[in-house]
Structure formats: structure tokens, C-alpha cells
């Protein structure tokens, strides 16, 4: 093997990504503090993973549905209320909620304690939505339902107005 071939192999070889506690991209959206653990750049854009800390009494986004990605939520601590259409599900630690494309959903923390969850997005396209919301806040725009809806629309997501 020539040195040139070795260099080409190194560029295309998969690498392991390690994100230690306190590392990752920080995104603060009001009372939700998010850490992007994987934005898709190490997975060929197949999957992204975020960790979110929802403060007590945190409202989630408007109920919505994704057209192009699955979303999974694994509850690490606290309780997160998921509303799927007209059904409510209180997810305690150890609960996994998987939302396939087309299913209306939202979530929030209605309790007096913080809640922590991992979110799995496949493919990764929705990470940019959170970045867009962060930018809206940096530009001085409050995160109104319309700001959320406008950002969602850029990522094959629409409000689920037929479900509240």
C-alpha cells in the first residue's frame, strides 16, 4: 500500500464519536436546555441524538407531524406528557416513545420536577429545526407558535391542527 492509498483509506474510514458529559452543541430554547450529542455528521446523516432537560411546567411545541423522519424519545428522569392525537401518555423513566412519520404528537413537562429525555431522529434532518429556533431567539424573536410552525415547515413537518 502506498502512502497515498493509506491517506485515502483514512479519510473514508468510519470513526468513533465520543461526546463526554458537558460536551456537545448546546441549544437553549426557553425552559428547555438541549445538548446535541450527534447531529448526523458521524452517521452519514442516518441518525441524530439529542438530550433535553425540560424545566418544570414546560410546554412543548404545537402538536405536529413529520413527513420524513421517525422520532424516538427515551425518558431518563422525571415524567414527560406525550399527546398523540387526542390521547395523553405520561412517560416515566425507562419509557421509550417512538413516533413514526405522519403521526400527530407533542410533549411537555407538566410536573414540578425537571425531566430529562434522549431524542433519536432518523434521519437527522430535524436537528436544524432546533438550530433555527435558537437563531430566532438570538435575533430577538420570541418562540411563538407561528415561529415554531414556520421553522417546522422547512423540515417536512406541519402542524396537526386536526388534533389540537
N, C-alpha and C positions, 0 to 999 in steps of 0.2 A: 504494500500500500504506500502510495506517495504521500508526502506531506499535504499536498493539495487535496487529495481524496480524504485524508483524515480530517482536515478542516471542514470540508463539505459535510461529512458524516456528523461532526459535532454540531453544526448549525441545524441539522434536521432531526437530531436525536431528541426524543422526549426528555424533559427534565422534571424533577420533582419540585413542587411548590410547597414551601413551608411558611405558614403565617403564624407567628408566635402571639401569645396574649399581648394585647395593646397595639399590635400591628394591624395593617390593613387600611384601606381607604375609609376615612370617617365621613359620614353623611348625617347631619343633624337636621331633622325635619320637625320643627316644633318640639313636641314632647317625646318624639321617637328618636333614639340615637342608634344609628346603623353603622355596622362595620362590614365593608365588602371584603370577604375572605377570598373569593375567587370571582373575577369579573368575566371569565371566559377566555382570557388571554393564554392560559395554560392548558386549556381543554379543547382547543380547536373550536371554541365558541359553542360547544355542545351543552355546557352546564355552567351556571354561576351559583354562588352560595353567599348569603349574607347572614349576619347575626343582628337581630334588632332587640333593643331594650325599649319596651313600651312603658312609659310612666303610668302611674295610677290614673284612671279616668281618661285614657287616651282614645279619642275617636279615630277610626281608621279611614281609609279612602272611601269615596262614594262606591256603592255596590257596582261591580263592573264584570265584564267577561273578556277573556283573552282569546284571540283567534289563532295565534301561532305558537303559544307555549304553554307547557304544564307548569304548575306552581305547587310546591310542597312546603309545608310548614311543620317543623318539629318543635314541640314546646319543651324548653329546658327548665323553666321555673315560672311560677305564677299561673294564672288562668287567662286564656285568650278566648273571647267570644267570636266565633265564626258564624256569619249569617250567609246561608246558601239559599238563594231564592227567598222563601218565606220561613225557612227552618233555621233555628238557632242551635249551635253546638258549643258547649263550654269545654274547651280543651285544656286539660290539666297536664302537668309534667309527664313526659313519656308518650304523649299523644302525637300521632302523625296525621296531618290532614293533607290529602292530595286533591288538587283541583285541576281537572283536565280542561283543555280548550273548550270554550263555549258555555261553561257553567258560571252563572252569576254568583258573585261572592264578595264579601268584605270581612273585616275583622276589627277588633278593638279590645282594649283592656278596660273593663267596667269596674274592676275591683279597686281596693285601697292599697294594693301592693304592686310593685313593678312586675312585669312579665318579660321573659326573655325567650326568643324563638330563633331557630335557624330557618331560613327560607332557601329553597332549592328551585332554581329557574332553569328550565330546559326547553329550547336553547336559551342562551344568555341575554337575548336582546332587551329584556326589561330592566337591566341594571341602569341603562342610560336614562330611563324614566326618572329614577331616583336622583340621578345627577342633574337632570333638568329641573326638578323641584328645588334642589339645593341652589341652583343658579337663580331661579325665580326669587327665592328668599334673599340671596345676595344682591339682587337687583332692586330689593325693596318691595317686592310684590308679595302680599300675604297669600297663603295657600288656601285659597277659596275653592269650593267645589269646581268652579269653572276652570281655574288654573290647573287643577288635577285632571279634569276631563280633556283639556287642550293638550296636556303633556301625554296622557294615555293614548290619544288618537294618533300620535306619531309612532306608536309601537303596537299596532294592530290590536288595540284594546278600546272598548267602548262602554259607556255607562249602561247598566242593566236597569233602565228606567221602568221596565215592566214588572220589576220585583222590589221596588222601593229603594 
